[in-house]
Amino acid sequence: MEMIAERGLEKLTMAALGLEVGMSSGHLLYYFHSKDELLLRTLEWSEGRLGTERGRLLVRAAPARERLDAYVGLYVPDGHRDPHWTLWLEVWNRSKSAASDADARERQAAIEGAWHRDLVALLAEGISHGEFRPVDPDRFAARLRALLDGFSIHVAIGLRGTGREQVMAYVGEFLDESLALPAVVEG
């Protein structure tokens, strides 16, 4: 992850990584079998750390909307060339090839599934406590994650006009419009 952050993924070769960690590229290949496996295992490691942080954010004593904003903040890249998102994009890109095996795709699906389950649970809690208007939590989570993925790609590749702050504002507006309880009219 440090090499991706410092130099970018395009300069991450097995030889360069081997030099960085003090072993041969052959030794790395012995443990990881391929660059694809190395990247996926690095992603799983990074996601494990994010999963722990996400878990802490979601169980704290705070309103559901505040925790939802924290979830979004953890999801959206920190900026252009965010190393985690750079890695995600590369793993996604490599998974579409015929050489990518079913096990690798299942492992990616497991990562996605953890984010989805946590979001569904948070939405269901917010609805049950009367903080959010009633929506289908699973369907809303799928739509929100698609929105977050699209915006996150824009942030990660540095698309002009879609910096992290702008994206966070757009997503906040979407959540306000989609989950706010109807106004009570006093008569």
N, C-alpha and C positions, 0 to 999 in steps of 0.2 A: 504494500500500500504506500509505503514511503517513496519507493521508486516511481510509482504511478503519479503521486502527488508532485514530486520534484521534477520529473523528466517527461511525463506523459506516457501513455500506454504504447505508443509507437516505438519508443526506445526500450521497452521492456522485452529483452530477448533472454533466452535461457542462459546464454553466455554472459550477458551483462549482469543478470541476477546472480549467477554463480560467482562472478568476481566480487559482487557486493557482499555476499554472505560467506565467502571464503570456501567455496566448493566448486567442483567442475559442473558443467552443464550436463554431462553424463550422469553424475551423481544425482542431480535434481531430477533428471528423467527416470532414474531408478525408482525414486519415491513417488513421482507424480505421473509418469508414463507419457505425458504430453503437455504442451502449453495450455491446451483447453482445460485439462484436469487441474493444472496449477491455478488457472484463473478462477475456475469454479470453486475450488477449495478456498481460495482467498476470499471470494465473495461470500461463501458460507461462513467463514470466520468473521468477516466484517458484519454480516447480517446477524450473527450470534450476539455480537456486541450491541448492535442497534436494537435487537430484540430485548435484551436485558434493559437497556435504557427506556425503550418503549413501555415495557412492563412496569417500570418504576413510575413513569409519567401517568400511566392509565389507572394505577391503583391508588394514587394519592388522593387525599381528601380535598376535592375541589369540584366546582360545578362541571357537568359533562361538557359544556361548550368550551370551557377553559382547557380541559383535557383534550378535546377535539382539536383545538387550535395548536396545542403542543404536539399532537400526532402529526398534523399537517406540517408543522415546523420541522419535525424530525424527518419527514418524508421528502420535502422539497430540498434540492441541492443547496449547498452553501453559496455556490456561484459557478462561474464558468470553469470547466475542467475539474469539478468536484471529483476527487479520486474514487469515491464509492460509486457515484453515478457513471463515471467514465468506465469503470469496471463492469457495472451492470449493462451498459450499452454494448460493450464488447462481448460479454457472455450471451446476451440476447442475439446479437448479430451472428455469433458462431453457432448458436443452437438451431438456426434454420438450415444449416448445411446437412446434406445426406450423411456425412460422416459423424454428426452428432448422435450419440446413442440415446436410447429411451431412458436409461438411468439418469443421465445428465438432465434431460428435460423434466423428469420426475423430481429431481432435487431442486431445480429452479421453481417448479410448481409448488413445492413444499415451502419455499421461502415466500412466494407470493401468497400462499394460503395463510401463513401466520399473520401477515399484515392484514389480510382480509378478515380473518376471524376476530382479531382484536378490534378492528373498526366496527364490525357488526355488533359485537358485544357492547361497545361503548354507545353506539347509536340506540340499541335496544334499551340500555340502562337510561339514557337521556329521555327516551320516549316514555318508559314506564314511570319515571319520576316526574313527568309533566314538564320537562325542560325543553323538549323538542316536539314539534307537531308530529302526529302519527304518519309514519312512512314505512314502507317495507325495508327493514334494516339491511337485508342482504342485497336487494336490488339497488338501494341508495348507495351502499358501500361500493358496489361494482361500478356505478356511474361516477362516484366521487374519485375512486382510484384511477379510473380512465382519465378524468380531468387532471388529476395530479400527475399522472404519467406524462400526459401531453405537455403540460406546463413545465414539468421537471426536465424533460428533454430539451425544451427551449432554453431553460436556465443553464443546463449542463453544457450545451454547445455554444452558448453565448449569443443567442439570437437577440438582436437589438430590440429594445422595448419590452423585454421580458426578463428583467432582473429579478432576483429573489424578492425584493420588497414589493415590486409591482405584482408579482404572482401571488404573494401572500395576501395582498389587498384584494385581488380578483377572487381568490378562493374564499376569503372572508365575506365578501359581498354575496357570493353564491350560497354560502352556508346561511347567511342571514335571510336571504330570500327563500331558501328551500326548507329551513328547519324552524324558523321563528313561529311561535304560537300566534294564532289569530288575535288581533286586538279585541279587547272586550269593550263593547259599546255600552256606555251607561245611559240610561234613558230617563 
